[in-house]
Amino acid sequence: MRPIIKIQLSIMMFLEFFIWGGWFVTMGIYLPNTLQASGADIATAYSSQSWGAILAPFIIGLIADRHFNAERVLGILHLIGAFLMYQMAFAENMAVFIPYVFGYMIAYMPTLALVNSVSFNQMKDPSKEFAFIRVFGTIGWIVAGLAISFFGWDSEQGIQVGLLRNTFLMVSGASAVLGVFSFLLPKTPPRVSKNEKVSIPHILGLDALKLLKDKNYLTFFLASVLICIPLAFYYQHAGQFLGEIGMSNPAAKMSIGQLSEVFFMLLLPFFFARFGFKKTILVGMFAWLIRYLLFAYGNTGELAFMLIMGIALHGICYDFFFVSGQIYTDTKAGKKYKSAAQGLITLATYGVGMLIGFWIAGTITDANILGENEHNWIAIWNFPAFFALGVALLFMIFFRKQSIQYNQ
């Protein structure tokens, strides 16, 4: 791959995740403080990600894979996103905000697959080349969080006067830049003939349902859906929690989670090879329990280190479960169903699992309101902590130890 193409793809990845990291987590702080949103309102806003994930395969399968170059679809979707994000910045209430955030996520979620398609199309050996390009996405997310705190938008005063509105404007600008830049990316033509018969089950990855006949894979699949409930609590309420208890610069602090993700992503192959899939994924599950207990009983005083540790566990929580699961799925699917299997597990987790999780998280949070912008966070965080423990114990009991090969 030529150096100029590496630079192009790296910029693309940086902007793609700078955009996501620039508003998604801090929205949980912005909505209750600026638009007086309830927990149910926040859950509705965050569930837009799940609906976007559910609809993304149709946009990719029916449009990008069949009719137009991937980089052009990427550009158009980000330009649409820039407009919708700008509208979100000036929404005066939740009734106006919700339609815009739903429209935005329907446009954004397909771009996660499109940036991968554009990247893979330029690589001779993605297993060796992709990690270098993808890491710029994590760097983009980190930079977005640091920028928010650098400008003081997430400071106590900034939150009170509504400066977090600027995050939407920042992301709108970045979306416009990536939208235009996408048309300069290497050409990535459609992979499927226009005349080839379309199959909705194939688009959704339902061809891979036969994998569920394997009891081990069925156990893993159900655990993947269930563990998304604790995951939803983090995405939806961690920023709100840290802002409410008075932690300074919560956006910058939460970028520690992305830094740990880079570290544990590099550690994962060695841990996977040494301890195997079952132990690796169990470590990820028990990390959710520990994280939420740290959140429940930490504070911004002498126990602030517990909150930082809870954030830093994100790398283990995410990589050791979800990335391990992608590897396991790849080994179980076989060549014919690899794409379908990955599509199915994505639909089940980021689609169905997170949709359920966001609703439950909003309901639990609303049930533990103590006053205006005041919650019983110990009770809130204990729920996903012990839910994750239950999922881990069920997985430990029903998943039989299995030797699988990881191709490094």
N, C-alpha and C positions, 0 to 999 in steps of 0.2 A: 504494500500500500504506500503510495507516494506521500511525502511529508505534508504537502499542502492539503491532501485529503484528510490526513490525521488531524490537522489543525481545524479544518472545517467541522469534522465530526465531533471534536472535543468542544468546540464553541457551541455546537448544537446541543450536546448533552448538558453542558454547563447551564445554558439558558433554559432548557426544558425543566430542570429540577430547581433552578433558581426561582422559576415561576411558581412551581408547586410549593416550595418551602417558604416563599415570600408572603403567603397569606393563609394557608390551610390550617396551621396550628394556632396562629394568633387570632383567627376568626373566633375561637372559643372565648377569647378575652374581649374582643370587640363587640360581639353581639349583645351580651348581657349588659355591658357598660354603656354602649352608645345607642343601641336600638331596643334596650330593655327586654331582651329575649328571655323566655323561660327555657327550662331544660328541654322541654318537648320541642320548642322552636329551634333550639340549637341542634337537636337530634335530626330534625327535618332538614336543616341546612347541610349537615354532614352526610346524611343519607344520599345526597345528590351524587356523591362519589360512587356509591353502590349502583345507583341507576345508570350512571355513566359507564361503569364496568359491565353492566348487563347489556347495554345497548352498543357498546364498542365493537363487539364481534360483527354486528350487522353492518356498521359503517366500514369496517375493514374488509369483511368478506364480500359485501355487495358493491362497494364502490372502489376502495383502494386496490384490492386484489384483482379487479376485473376491468376497470375502465380508465383509471388515471394513474399517473406516476405518483409514488408514495410521497416524494418530496413536495409535490404540488398540493396534494391533499393536506399534508402537514402545514404548509404555508397558509392555506385558506382557513383551516381550523384555528390556527393561532391568531389570524387577523380577526376572525369572528370573536375569539376569546378576548382579544384586546378591547373590542367594543363593549362586550358584556361585562368585563371586569371594571371598565370605566363607569358603567351604569351602576354597578354594585357599590362603588365608592360614594355615590350620591343618593343612594336609596335612603329614604327618611324613616321607613318602618319595615317590619318583617314581611308585611303583605307585598311590598314592592321588591324587597331583597330576594325572597325565596324563588320567584320565577327566574330571576337573572342567574342565581347560583346554580339552579338546575340546568338551565340552558348552557351555562359555562362548562359544567362538568361533563355534559353530553358531548361538548366539543373537545374538551381537554383529554378525557380518558383514552380515546382512540390514539392520541398522539404518542402515548407511552409505547404502543406497539409499533407505530410508524417510525419513531427514531431508531428502534432496534432493526427494523427492516432496512432502512437506509444504511445503517452501519454494517449489517451482515452482508449486504449486497456488494460492499467494497472490500471484503476481507477474504483472503484465501484460507485462513485458519482462525475462525472466530474464537475457538477455545483458548488460543494464545493471544489474540489481538484485542478481543472485546473488553477485557478487564481494564486495560489502560484507558480506553475511551470512556467506559461507564463510570470510572472513578471521578471523572470531571463532573458528572451529575451530582454525586454526593458533595463534592466541593461547592457546586452551585447552591445546593440547599443550605450548606453551612454559611456561605457568604451572605445569603439572604437573611438568615437569622442574625448574623453579626451586624449587618447594615441597619436592621430595624433597631437594634439596641444602640448602635453608634449614634444614630440620629435622635435617640431618646423617645421614639414613638411608643415604646412599651414601658416607659418609666411610669411611676404612679401618677405624676402630674400629666404626662402625655396621654395616658389612658383616660384621665378625668376630662380633659379638654377635647378628646376625640381624635388625637393625632394618628391613631392606628388606621384611620381612613386612608392615610398616605400609603399604607402597604398595598392597597388595591390599585392606587394610581401608579406606584412603582411597578407592580406586576403587569398592569395594562401596557405600560411603556415597553417592558421587556418582551411581552407577547407580540407587540407590533414589530419590534426589532427582529425577533425570531421568525415571525410571519414573512417578512420581506427577505430575510437571510435564507430561509428555506428554499426559495426559488433559485438560489445560487448553489445549492448542494448538488452533489453528483446525481445523475439521473438514475431513478429506480423504477423501471417500468413494471406494469402489472404482471403478476405471476400466473394468472389463470386466464384462459381464453374466454372472451365474451360469450362464445357460443357453448361453453361447457355448462352442463346442467347444474343449477344451484341447489344445494341441499341445506335446509335450515338446521337439521341435526348436526351436520358436519361443521357448519359455521359456529355453532355453540359448543362444539367439542363433544357432543353426545355420542359420537361413534366410540368414545373411550369408556362408556358406561360398563362395558363387558369386564373391565378391570375390577369392578366391584364384586365380581364373583369370587375373587381372592379374599379370604377373610382378613388377612393382614392388611391388604390395601383398603378394604372397607373400613377397618378400624382406624387407619390413618386418615382416610377421607372424612369420616365423621368427626374425628378429633380436630381436623383442620378447620371445619366449619365452626365447631364449638369454641375453639381457642380464639376465633375472631371476635367473640364477645368481650373478653378482657382487652383485646387489642383496640376495640372501638372506644373503650373508656379512656385509653391513653390519647388517642388522636383527638377525641372530642372534648375532653375535660382537663387534660394535664396543663395546658396553657391557662385555662380559666382558673384552675386550682392555684398555680404558682402566682398568678397575678392577684388573686383574692387574698392570699395569705401574706402578701407583701414582699415577695422575692424580687430583688432588683434585677432588671434586664432579663426577664424570663425567656425572651426569644434567643438571646445569646447563650443562656444557660442550656436551653434545649438543643442547641447545636452540638453539645457534647455527645448526645445520642448518635448523631451522624458520624462524629469522629470515631466513636467506639464501633460503629457499624463497619467502617473501613478496616479497623484492626481485626475484628473477629471474622470478617470476610476472608482475610488472609490466613487466619488461624484455622478456619473451618476445614479445609482439606486434610490437614494434619490430624485434627481431632477426629474427623470422620473416619480416616484410615486406621487410627489407633483404637478407637472405642466402638466404631460401628454406628449404624443408623439409629437403632433403638435408644442407646444411651445418649447419643447426641441430641436427639429430639426431646428426650426427657429432661436433659439439662435446660433446653430452651423453655420447656413448660414450667419447670420449677423456678426458673428465673422470673417468670411473670408473677408467681406467688411472692417471691422475695421483693421484687420491685414495688408491688402495691402495698406490702407491709411497711416498707421504707417510707412510701408516700404517706401512709396512714398515720405513722407515729413520729415522723420527722417534723421539724419546724424551721423557721428562718433564723432562730437563735443558735443555741449551742448544738442543736441537732441538725443544722443545715447540711452537714456532710451526708446525712441520710438521704436527703432530697437529691443531692448531686449524684450519689451512688445509684439511686433509683433511675435517674436519667441515663447514667452511663451504662446501665444494664441493657439499654435498647439494642445494642449490637448482638448480645447473646439471645435476647428475647426474639428478635426478628431473624437473624441469620441462622441460628441453630435450629429454629423450627421451620420457617418458610423456605429458606434456601435449601436446607437439607431435604425438605419435602419435594422441592422441584427436582433435585437430583434423584431422589427415590422414585418419583413418578417417571422420570426419564428412563431409569433402568427397568421399570416394570412394563412400560408401554410397548417397547419394541419399535422397530423402525417405522412400521406402517402407521402407528397411532401416536407417535411422539407429539406432534402438533396438537392433535385433538385432545390428548391427555392434559397437556399444559393449559389448553384453553378451558377444559372442564374444571381443573382445580382452581384456576383464576376466577372463573364464573362463580364457583361454589364459595370461595373465600371472600374476595373483594366485592363480589356481587351479593349473594344470598347471606353469607355469614356476617359480613359487616353491616348489611342492612338491618338484620335482626339485632346485632350488637349495638348499633347507634340508637335504636328504639329503646332497648333495655337500659342503656346508659343514661338516656334522657329521663326515663321513668324513675330510675333509682335516684338520680340527682334531684329531680323535682320533689321526691318523697322525703328528702333530707334537707329542705330549706329551713334555716333558722331565722332568717331575716333578710332584708335587702342586701344583695350581694354577700350573703353569708350562708354557708352550708356546713353540715356535719360531715366533714371530709373523712373522718375515721370510718364512719359507717359506709360511706360511698366506696372507699378504696378497699374495705374488707370484702365487699361483694365480689369484685373480679379476682381478688387474691385467692379466696377459697373456691371460687368457681374454677380457676385455673388448676388448683390442687385436685379438684374432683376429676377434671379432664385427664390430668397426668396419671392419677391412680387407675382410671378406667383403661387408659392406653397401656399402662404397665401390666395390667392383668390380662388384657385380651390380645395384645400384639405379641406374637411369638418371636423369639430371637431369630433373626434371619441374616445370613451373610450375603451382602451385595457388593458389587465391584464399583468403585468410583474411579472414573477415568480422568486423571489429572491432566 
